[in-house]
Amino acid sequence: MSSKDIIFTFGGAKSSDKEFRKEGVTWWKEEMPNREEYDEGIKNLEINEWRVDYVITHTCPIEVQDILIKKFNKNLEVTELNQYLSEIASKTNYKHWYFGHNHLD
């Protein structure tokens, strides 16, 4: 990575174990992005003409999640954030995308 690389970051994901957590202590409703955050992500990509070197997100696009479901036999819920990231993936020219929500390599 060089000092001139463009990095797009976007956080958030739905907790798969939310029922075992306590709101405001170990779980927050803000874990999922709001409309303004989705719009801000699009705006930043548009400013860079949908070209970045790296994408770093907490969760992944639907297409990647489908691969994880098949490969690791995981029961993963598709959310609006996964759908949003699929749109980002289809429009963005990038070199590498990293995410860690599923704790899998």
WOBELCOR-V221146 format. One record per helix or strand of 3 or more residues. SS is the DSSP state (alpha for helix, beta for strand). FROM is the first residue (numbers start at 1). LEN is the number of residues. If there is no record, write none. Layout:
{{SS,FROM,LEN} {SS,FROM,LEN}}
//
This chain:
{{beta,7,4} {alpha,18,3} {alpha,29,3} {alpha,35,13} {beta,54,4} {alpha,62,11} {alpha,80,12} {beta,96,3}}
//
